[in-house]
Amino acid sequence: TLLAFIDDATSNILWLEFAYQEATIPIMKATKSYLEKYGRPLELYVDRGKVFKVNLNNPDDDKITQYRRSLNELSIKVIYARSPQAKGRVERLFGTLQDRLVKELRLAGINTMEDANQFVQGIYLHKHNQKFAIEPREKQDFHRSIQGFDLNEIFTQQEERMLTNDFTITYHHKWYQLVKNQPTLVFPKNTITVLRYLDG
């Protein structure tokens, strides 16, 4: 799967990354890399896929995905496309990439995902943007600083568990024992938030 971040004003590809699948962890990793390079955008325009939006049994839109929670913590507004035509710029980009990028990878003799990611970041992006990007009407960059945000903590999968009387919690079919000395006082029946980092 190819994950892409494209600037709506200029058609400039800001980040391009191959991943094993379009799932929460790979998209969080790619977003983290993009933010580390450019900072926080004001808005991200995404499709209505399950990584971005809870579509089932959510008539009031009060349930959010792990990815959306992460963006909320970073004060990044999320806009959902309602049709393929609505996100036409990125769809046209993928059409171009399926033609040009595939040929470039073949010419470079690249056949692993790791080599492909190094190639797109080190060589291809610059060439593509020189050919296809346009000048913005205004030069100002609206990305905001990531200073003060711990991206390693924010881009985690978070789930709540209740602490039992013997100071254990269950998480993914395993029992975890909390030791007596904790940074804060905890008691049975407290809600514990478990963070699973991007490295597992």
Summary of the structure (lengths in Angstrom):
residues: 200
radius of gyration: 20.3
end to end distance: 20.4
largest distance: 63.5
contacts: 476
relative contact order: 0.15
helix: 34%
strand: 20%
